Amino acid sequence: MVSRKVVISNPTGLHLRPAGLFCKAAAEFCCSVKFRTDKGISSAKSVLSVLGACVKCGDEMEIICDGVDEEQALETMVALVESGLGE
């Protein structure tokens, strides 16, 4: 299991479009991809879970990957968040 904390930098947080990009990226990996916020742990592979976490700009989240391709998944997910999720 590997994890890393990141801060959401895009101004609108994880609304539908960035949440969709986040989930699509997570779904490409065999490993479990989850994230932890102050509201709890959610699946990064579920758009409803991502939207339900209500992640806003400036919020910190910890991305947690566990499985065969966990290192690659973590690097990809962190890079996606740090790039602003397409915004």
C-alpha positions, 0 to 999 in steps of 0.5 A: 500500500502506498499513499500521498497527500495532495491539495486540490488546486482547481477553483471549483473542486471535484465537481462532475467533470473533474470527478469524471476525469479522476474516476476514469484515471483510477479505473485504468488500474487493477489496484484499489484506488481510494482517497481520504478526506476529513469526511472519510475514505471514498473509492476513487473509481466511483463518480458518486463517491467522489462527488459525495465527498464534496471536495473543494478547492484548498481541501487536502486529500490522501490518495491511497493505492493498494495492489499490483500496480499501486506505484504507477497508479499513485503517481498518475493520480497525484499528477492528475490532481496537481495538474488541476484536473483539466481546469 
